[in-house]
Amino acid sequence: MSYVSRFTLAAFAASVLVLSGCGGGNKPADEGLTLHRGNAAEPLSLDPHQASGTWENNIIGDMFIGLFTENATGEPVPGMAENWITSEDGKTWTFTLREASWSDGFPVTANDFVYSLRRILNPETLAQYASLLFSIKNAEAINSGKMPVDELGVRAIDEHTLEIKLEYPAPYLPGLLSHYTSMPVPAHIVKEKGSAWIKPENIVVNGPYKLVEWRTNDYVHSTKNPLFFDAKNVCLDDIFYYPTVDNNSAERQVREGRLDLNNDFPGQKLEFLNKQLPGYVRVHPYLGTTYFSLNTRKAPFNDKRVRNALGMALDRDFMTSEILKSGQIPAYSLVPPGVANYPKGASVKWANLSLEERKKKARELLMEAGYGPDHPLTFEYIYRNTRDNPRIAPAVQADWNDIAPWVNVTITGTETQILYANLRAGEFEASDGAWIADYNDAQNFLYLMETRTGQMNYSKYSNAEYDALVDQSNKELDMEKRAALMRKAEQIMLDDMPVIPMWYEVNRALVSPKVTGWVDNIVDIHRSRYLCIDRSDDK
């Protein structure tokens, strides 16, 4: 995800358009069963190989189905894969595909998956998320331009049989193969239309909904795909997704009935909303961590003493209890609690010190690094202009400036997409951000800090010992030994502090009681195919 360094007039104008279009006077008329979803931000792309945001995933996952998909509780279940077998060493998976077609009637084949996986890993595609698939044999070498794409460890044995070879066993593979990076795209359309294949007039999908209209900064409209293999069990006819960048406005629109649901609400209004909208408020644990990235390629953040000082000085308890107020838990590790097969995770070594003790130690570390009255520490902290982040930023600034009179931090709000773009490009000093698990495994968090991860390693952290331990854990079949290796790696990274863990997330939503099929879950994935509208009270 990415950002510009200033909240420009153009960005402000775009946000006004979002608010007016989000369930406002120009709201499209309902025909059949229609769901109006608040969806956080404007998508930059709906190409599964170019997307990188949860708001894009919410739309893409309604249009495409991978080998696996999610059920209503967010767990990976068979999608295009009807069944599969795994080799004894766990490195070869052979899938039998179900009979299914694209929305234009062409059959979905194993060759579509081969084409798609080669496409996302081709360095010419410039896929931001390609590194997520480096567990596939030769994927990393191909993505770095060292091998041709046809050497990728995937092949179509026949039209309905796909083989995937891995570099190492991946117990989390079903979850990974439900992620949009591994979803198929229609080879016959992409080859013909090029980058324009994703336009409403060209797009072809294999999932329950098909894109029919995209009005930038207003809404994305998808309609039911009658050729989806499970279309008979899809209730809703149309879905409108709105970029609700202002969750206060979105909350009002839910109360007024202009939105059926929104995937956030202002945390400080939790008690008010429980009283005003009984049955609407949803709060649930989440496999996600908010953390601050520090650009280790730029001074002063190339010094781990500075990074640790800044991490120590932040009052996480105040921010979670007095500002966020929705059950978030102060974080002292990158991997959140509750991740599968990862008990007793790592933690920063100063977690048990009082805030006063931590700030004293932070001041000492900065002075040791050469900062003081004659050499002040100054830098810019950028933050997302969505959700509660604008309310958190002044508290962050105050905590850092309180370390010493010679610490001067400025703060700048930025559009979410532009902020994440700047993070990927390394064009920032310090920034907020968050990581939401793509699948339930600690590896999905630890891979972010590997040198080879590239764009998604926002801090550009590089530590050979860390990399070696993560690589070793990938190859370890004994789950206890694997967890121990990951824990050791995470501890090394936390001691270096390239990122500052802030709090473990909860997912928050406002969902009208008329919306049925919504199940709170730890990954906060709610595919529209499982939802419906109860109109029994309509007149």
Residue pairs with C-beta under 8 A, 6 or more apart in sequence:
1 52
1 53
1 416
1 417
1 419
1 420
1 421
1 423
1 424
1 433
2 417
2 418
2 419
2 420
2 421
2 422
2 423
2 424
2 425
3 382
3 384
3 414
3 415
3 416
3 417
3 418
3 419
3 420
3 421
3 422
3 423
3 428
3 431
4 11
4 414
4 415
4 418
4 421
4 422
5 380
5 382
5 412
5 414
5 422
5 427
5 428
6 412
6 414
7 385
7 412
7 413
7 414
7 415
11 385
11 415
11 418
14 42
14 217
14 415
15 217
15 245
15 246
15 385
17 217
17 218
18 42
18 217
18 218
18 242
18 243
18 244
18 245
18 246
19 245
19 246
19 249
20 26
21 215
21 217
21 218
21 219
21 242
22 38
22 218
22 219
22 242
22 243
22 244
22 249
22 250
22 253
22 258
22 259
23 36
23 242
23 253
23 256
23 258
23 259
24 253
24 258
26 218
27 36
27 258
28 34
28 219
28 221
28 240
30 238
31 237
31 238
32 237
32 238
33 235
33 236
33 237
33 238
33 532
33 533
33 535
34 236
34 237
34 238
34 239
34 240
34 533
35 236
35 238
35 239
35 240
35 260
35 261
35 515
35 528
35 531
35 533
36 240
36 242
36 258
36 259
36 260
36 261
37 58
37 239
37 240
37 241
37 242
37 259
37 260
37 261
37 262
37 263
37 528
38 242
38 244
38 250
38 253
38 254
38 259
38 261
38 262
38 263
38 264
38 510
39 55
39 58
39 59
39 220
39 241
39 242
39 243
39 244
39 263
40 54
40 55
40 243
40 244
40 245
40 263
40 264
40 386
40 387
40 416
41 53
41 55
41 243
41 245
41 386
41 415
41 416
41 417
42 55
42 216
42 217
42 243
42 245
42 417
43 51
43 53
43 55
43 56
43 59
43 220
43 243
44 50
44 51
44 52
44 53
44 56
44 417
45 51
45 56
45 198
46 56
46 59
46 60
46 63
46 198
46 211
46 214
46 220
47 185
47 195
47 197
47 198
48 60
48 64
48 116
48 120
48 180
48 181
48 183
48 185
49 116
49 119
49 120
49 125
49 127
49 129
49 181
49 185
50 125
50 127
50 128
51 57
51 60
51 129
51 180
52 128
52 129
52 420
52 424
52 456
53 416
53 417
53 420
54 436
54 524
55 241
55 243
56 180
57 180
57 525
58 241
58 263
58 526
59 211
59 220
59 222
59 241
60 180
60 183
61 69
61 70
61 180
61 207
61 525
61 527
62 207
62 208
62 209
62 222
62 239
62 527
62 528
62 529
63 203
63 205
63 207
63 208
63 209
63 210
63 211
63 222
63 225
64 180
64 183
64 184
64 185
64 205
64 206
64 207
65 79
65 80
65 183
65 206
65 207
65 208
66 79
66 80
66 177
66 178
66 179
66 180
66 182
66 183
66 184
67 78
67 79
67 80
67 81
67 84
67 95
67 113
67 162
67 177
67 178
67 182
68 76
68 77
68 78
68 79
68 81
68 174
68 175
68 177
68 178
69 76
69 77
69 78
69 79
69 178
69 527
70 76
70 77
70 178
70 523
70 525
70 527
71 77
71 530
72 517
72 519
72 521
72 526
72 527
72 530
73 519
73 521
74 519
74 521
74 522
74 523
74 524
74 525
74 526
75 521
76 174
76 175
76 177
76 178
76 439
79 178
80 97
80 98
80 100
80 108
80 113
80 184
80 206
81 95
81 96
81 97
81 98
81 177
82 95
82 96
82 97
82 98
83 95
83 96
84 93
84 94
84 95
84 96
85 93
85 94
86 92
86 93
86 94
87 93
89 169
90 166
90 169
90 170
90 171
90 477
91 137
91 165
91 166
91 167
91 168
91 169
92 163
92 164
92 165
92 166
93 163
93 164
93 166
93 173
94 157
94 161
94 162
94 163
94 164
95 110
95 161
95 162
95 163
95 164
96 160
96 161
97 108
97 109
97 110
97 160
97 161
97 162
98 229
99 107
99 160
99 229
100 107
100 108
100 206
100 229
101 107
101 108
101 206
101 227
101 229
102 108
102 186
102 189
102 204
102 205
102 206
102 227
103 204
103 205
103 206
103 210
103 225
103 227
103 228
104 186
104 189
104 204
105 227
106 186
106 188
106 204
107 159
108 184
108 206
109 156
109 159
109 160
110 156
110 157
110 158
110 159
110 160
110 161
110 162
111 156
111 159
111 187
112 184
112 185
112 186
112 187
113 154
113 156
113 162
113 184
114 152
114 154
114 155
114 156
114 162
115 184
115 185
115 187
115 190
116 182
116 183
116 184
116 185
116 187
117 133
117 136
117 152
117 154
117 182
118 142
118 149
118 150
118 152
118 154
119 125
119 185
119 190
120 127
120 129
120 130
120 133
120 181
121 127
121 130
121 133
121 136
121 139
121 142
121 143
121 149
121 152
122 142
122 143
122 149
123 142
123 143
123 144
123 145
127 181
128 424
128 455
128 456
129 181
129 456
130 139
130 143
130 181
130 454
131 140
131 143
131 447
131 450
131 452
131 453
131 454
131 455
131 456
132 176
132 179
132 181
132 438
132 447
132 456
133 139
133 176
133 181
133 182
134 140
134 143
134 167
134 452
135 166
135 167
135 168
135 170
135 173
135 176
135 474
136 152
136 153
136 154
136 164
136 165
136 166
136 167
137 152
137 153
137 165
137 166
137 167
138 147
138 151
138 152
138 153
138 167
139 152
139 153
139 167
140 167
140 452
141 147
141 151
142 148
142 149
142 151
142 152
153 164
153 165
153 166
153 167
154 162
154 163
154 164
154 165
155 162
155 163
156 162
156 163
157 163
166 173
167 474
168 474
168 475
169 474
169 475
169 477
170 176
170 474
171 341
171 441
171 479
172 439
172 440
172 441
172 443
172 444
174 439
175 438
175 439
175 440
175 441
176 182
176 438
176 439
178 439
179 438
179 439
184 206
185 197
186 197
186 204
186 205
186 206
189 197
189 202
189 203
189 204
190 197
193 199
193 202
196 202
197 203
197 204
198 211
200 211
200 212
200 213
200 214
203 210
203 211
205 211
205 225
206 228
207 225
207 228
207 529
208 224
208 225
208 228
208 230
208 231
208 234
208 527
208 528
208 529
209 222
209 223
209 224
209 225
209 239
209 528
209 529
210 222
210 223
210 224
210 225
211 220
211 221
211 222
212 221
212 222
212 223
213 219
213 220
213 221
214 220
214 221
215 221
217 243
218 242
219 240
219 241
219 242
219 243
220 240
220 241
221 238
221 239
221 240
221 241
222 238
222 239
222 241
223 237
223 238
223 239
224 231
224 234
224 236
224 237
224 238
225 231
228 234
230 529
233 529
234 529
235 517
235 531
235 532
235 533
236 528
236 529
236 531
236 532
236 533
239 528
242 250
242 259
244 250
244 253
244 259
244 262
244 264
245 385
245 386
245 415
245 416
246 386
247 262
247 264
247 265
247 266
247 386
247 387
248 266
250 259
250 262
250 264
250 265
250 510
251 262
251 265
251 266
251 269
251 273
251 510
253 259
253 262
254 260
254 261
254 262
254 265
254 277
254 280
254 510
254 512
255 276
255 277
257 512
259 510
260 511
260 512
260 514
260 515
260 533
261 509
261 510
261 511
261 512
261 515
261 518
262 509
262 510
263 507
263 508
263 509
263 524
264 387
264 508
264 509
265 273
265 281
265 508
265 509
265 510
266 388
267 323
267 324
267 325
267 326
267 328
267 388
267 508
268 323
268 325
268 388
268 391
270 281
270 283
270 325
270 326
273 280
273 281
273 510
274 281
277 510
279 513
280 510
280 511
280 512
280 513
281 508
281 510
282 507
282 508
282 509
282 510
282 511
282 518
282 520
283 326
283 327
283 506
283 507
283 508
284 506
284 507
284 520
284 521
284 522
284 524
285 338
285 506
285 507
285 522
286 336
286 436
286 504
286 505
286 506
286 507
286 522
286 523
286 524
287 336
287 338
287 339
287 436
287 437
287 440
287 522
287 523
288 336
288 434
288 435
288 436
288 437
288 504
288 505
288 507
288 524
289 331
289 334
289 335
289 336
289 434
289 435
289 445
289 501
289 502
289 503
289 504
289 505
290 328
290 331
290 432
290 433
290 434
290 501
290 502
290 503
290 504
290 505
291 331
291 334
291 433
291 434
291 435
291 499
291 500
291 501
291 502
292 310
292 381
292 396
292 430
292 431
292 432
292 433
292 499
292 500
292 502
293 423
293 428
293 430
293 431
293 433
293 458
293 459
293 498
293 499
294 301
294 307
294 310
294 429
294 430
294 459
294 497
294 498
294 499
294 500
295 301
295 426
295 428
295 429
295 430
295 459
295 460
296 302
296 307
296 459
296 460
296 461
296 462
296 498
297 426
297 460
298 429
300 306
300 369
300 371
300 377
300 379
301 307
301 379
301 429
301 430
301 459
303 369
304 495
304 496
304 497
305 365
305 366
305 368
305 369
306 365
306 366
306 369
306 371
306 377
307 496
307 497
307 498
307 500
308 350
308 362
308 365
308 497
309 361
309 362
309 363
309 365
309 366
309 369
309 403
310 362
310 400
310 430
310 497
310 500
311 348
311 497
311 500
311 501
312 350
312 353
312 358
312 359
312 361
312 362
312 365
313 358
313 359
313 362
313 399
313 400
313 402
313 403
314 396
314 399
314 400
314 500
314 502
315 355
315 395
315 399
316 330
316 331
316 502
316 503
317 330
317 355
318 395
319 392
319 395
319 396
319 502
319 503
320 328
320 329
320 330
320 503
323 388
323 391
323 392
323 395
324 388
324 392
324 503
326 506
326 508
327 506
328 503
328 504
328 505
328 506
329 337
329 503
329 504
330 502
330 503
330 504
331 501
331 502
331 503
331 504
332 347
332 348
332 351
332 494
332 501
333 345
333 346
333 347
333 348
333 490
333 494
333 501
334 435
334 445
334 446
334 448
334 449
334 490
334 493
334 494
334 499
334 501
335 342
335 345
335 346
335 442
335 445
335 446
335 486
335 490
336 445
336 504
336 505
337 345
337 504
338 522
339 345
339 437
339 440
339 441
339 442
339 445
340 440
340 441
341 441
341 442
341 479
341 482
341 483
342 441
342 442
342 483
342 486
342 487
343 483
344 487
345 442
345 487
345 490
346 487
346 488
346 490
346 491
346 494
347 494
348 494
348 495
348 497
348 501
349 494
349 495
350 358
350 361
353 361
359 402
359 403
362 403
363 403
363 404
366 372
366 377
366 403
366 404
366 407
371 377
371 404
371 406
371 407
372 404
372 406
373 405
373 406
375 406
376 406
376 407
376 408
377 406
377 407
377 408
378 407
378 408
378 409
378 410
379 409
379 410
379 429
379 430
380 409
380 410
380 411
380 412
380 428
380 429
380 430
381 393
381 396
381 397
381 400
381 409
381 410
381 411
381 412
381 429
381 430
381 431
381 432
382 411
382 412
382 413
382 414
382 419
382 422
382 428
382 429
382 430
382 431
382 432
383 389
383 390
383 392
383 393
383 396
383 411
383 412
383 413
383 414
383 419
383 431
383 432
384 413
384 414
384 415
384 416
384 419
384 432
384 433
385 413
385 414
385 415
385 416
386 416
389 413
389 432
390 413
392 432
393 411
393 413
393 432
394 411
396 409
396 411
396 432
397 409
397 410
397 411
400 407
400 409
401 407
401 408
401 409
409 430
414 422
419 428
419 431
419 432
419 433
420 433
422 428
422 431
423 431
423 433
423 458
424 455
424 456
424 458
425 455
426 458
426 460
431 458
432 502
433 458
434 505
435 445
435 448
436 505
436 523
436 524
437 444
437 445
437 523
438 444
440 522
440 523
442 483
442 486
442 490
443 470
443 473
443 474
443 486
446 470
446 473
446 486
446 489
446 490
446 493
447 453
447 470
448 456
448 457
448 458
449 457
449 459
449 461
449 463
449 466
449 493
449 498
449 499
450 457
450 466
450 467
450 470
451 457
451 461
451 462
451 463
451 464
451 467
452 467
458 499
459 498
459 499
460 498
461 493
461 496
461 498
461 499
463 492
463 493
463 496
465 492
466 489
466 492
466 493
466 496
469 485
469 486
469 488
469 489
469 492
470 485
470 486
470 489
472 485
473 482
473 485
473 486
473 489
476 482
476 485
494 501
507 520
507 524
509 518
509 524
511 518
513 534
514 533
514 534
514 535
514 537
515 531
515 532
515 533
515 534
516 531
516 532
516 533
516 534
517 530
517 531
517 532
518 526
518 531
519 526
519 530
